[in-house]
Amino acid sequence: MAAGQKAKAKPKPRKQKFSMALMWKQRYLLLMSLPFLVWLIIFKYVPLWGWTMAFQEVKPATFALPVFEREFVGFDNFIKAFNDRLFMQTMINTVGISIIGLILGTLSSILFAVLLNELIFTRFKKITQTVSYLPHFVSWVIIASIAKNFFNDGGVIDTIFGTNLKLMSTNSTKIWFVIVLIDIWKEVGWNAIIYLSAIAGIDQGLYEAAKVDGANRFQRIWHVTLPGIRPTIIVLLIMSIGSALNVGMERQMLLSVPAVQEHTMVLSWFSYERGIGRNDYGLGTAIGMFQSLVGVVLLLIANKFASLVGEDKLI
Amino acid sequence: MAGKKNQVMKKQKIEVFDIFLLIFFAFVLIVTLYPFLNVLAISLNDAIDTVRDVNFIIPRKFTIKNYIYVFEENNIIQPFGISVARTLIGTVFSLFCTSMLAYVLSREDFYFNKIFTVLFVLTMYVSGGLIPEYLLIKRTLNLGNNFLVYIIPGIIWVYNVILMRSYIQGLPMALQEAAMIDGANDLRIWAKIIVPLCKPVNATVALFYAVGQWNSFMDTYLYAQKLPTLQYKLYMIMQQATQKVDPHSVQATVGSTVTPLAVRMAVTIIATVPILIVYPFLQKYFVGGMTLGAVKS
């Protein structure tokens, strides 16, 4: 924000008229940006144009044809997707994992930040925070390898508790919780950073005043800290609502075994499975497009909601 | 412990709640670190001994046989080399491009500034999705199993460009103006003035790219299975292990006393170590970058 404001404080350059002289004057700037514009168009905007495939019958053999020579099928791909045997289950999985992750993830990060803030042993506090980021930087493949070590039959958890929980191989919604738990273990320290910096921004005078009024520690947390980070919580919650359907395929794929796939399959993965796995490019694109569009709608709704509850609009 | 308590005592009285917090976070520390130590211990433990049970953090029968096996029999050199190469080359190219683009977009007097910025930022919110991207890279551009697929498609992360742009906009304008009066062109100003001034943000962004490159798995899985990275290799080892009925079964290789589990753990450690090496820097620059990014509007 600081940098942005400083930039705005500078006198605004007056509106320039397009002219060849101006282009010549700024030729280096053009030279320095045009290659990236080309890159952007190829790798970001051409795939957007690929959405046309959602309305066509596209198979490996017909992909090479020019767009307008492929067979247009209207909304057939979407209807095919919605009628797919796996579609309903995939939607339930996506929304389920997303909501559980959102609720438990947010609560644990807030709890982590608030409690860490109360820790008075400064040295220990620093060490804890440093260590808590570590799993964030480790890849999902490594996390999956470690997790299997823990949750597999005869793994560490079973050894410690003498149980046979089959946590990663039971084909039920139990796997949702296992995945969310692993995700929280990986990200809680990292996600708490933003809450910690919000807490650091709370006026210390409020704590002093609360103390004078005889508030004990829990009352101070409840009446000062939590209201202090309320805007941050709301903004982050709303932002994550927009990506509610974007459960990453990488994590899901790596943490599941074929036996539990019925409950780990999410939209992005489903799109890949139907599109590339079964070579029905049109169908795969339609599923991906559905996911993106719902995401945009959710974001707009959340944004509207944000202004209703008195927060700034995000976009 | 007692000494530390006294130190703190000067400022504040220790309540029961403080002790509770101490215990709670000690538990958090253990939960965070135990899995890593466990993996390390298994990778350094005799594989046959590990079959007994897997719950330990100090090797019971110390050996480096698992690592020797991984390097000699498991063909880990090639994936390791590819991982290192993509991390080094990818980071250098990405940083170069990001810095250049960020500078151009920081120049508000540039005629196309607004429209370019909008075009770039828009892609953070809307993307074509997996299938069109896959078809573009694999079929249209024919980049499958080509090393370039690790570098080109992800060469710029718009988020990093925005991060760097706001840093450049925060720099004093006077230096640039002085250089302009001296007749330096924009390319020179960028190379001689902006780049040296951007050291902290360069470090942050370079680390973002480096960690992204090292940890990247999906691009190998989707496009370049013949150019396996370390992450992909580890994935393959995991797949083999799940196919076996008993994950602890002793490898059939004659004279070998290595299990799939031990191999997997050794490779896991090899893939984690580089992250641990840069971790002190990650700590310093990432957290700064994170809060910087959070306040961008």
Interface residues (C-beta under 8 A of the other chain):
Chain A: M1 A2 A3 G4 K6 A7 K10 K12 P13 Q16 F18 L22 M23 Q26 Y28 L29 L30 L31 M32 S33 F36 L37 W39 L40 I42 F43 K44 Y45 V46 P47 L48 W49 G50 W51 M53 F63 A64 F112 L115 L116 E118 L119 I120 F121 R123 F124 K125 I127 T128 T130 V131 S132 Y133 L134 P135 F137 V138 S139 W140 V141 I142 A144 S145 I146 A147 K148 N149 F150 N152 G154 G155 V156 T159 I160 W185 G189 W190 I193 I194 S197 R217 M249 E250 L254 V257 S268 S271 Y272 G275 I276 Y281 G284 T285 G288 M289 Q291 S292 V296 L299
Chain B: K4 V8 Q12 I14 E15 F17 D18 L21 L22 F24 F25 V28 L29 V31 T32 L33 P35 F36 N38 V39 I42 D53 V54 N55 C97 M100 L101 Y103 V104 L105 R107 E108 D109 F110 Y111 F112 F116 L119 F120 T123 Y125 V126 S127 G128 G129 L130 I131 P132 E133 Y134 L135 L136 R139 T140 L141 I152 P153 I155 I156 S166 Y167 Q169 G170 M173 N185 D186 L187 W190 V211 W214 N215 S216 F217 M218 Q231 Y232 L234 Y235 M238 A241 T242 P247 H248 L261 R264 M265 V267 T268 A271 T272 I275 Y279 L282 Q283 F286 V287 M290 T291 A294 V295 K296 S297
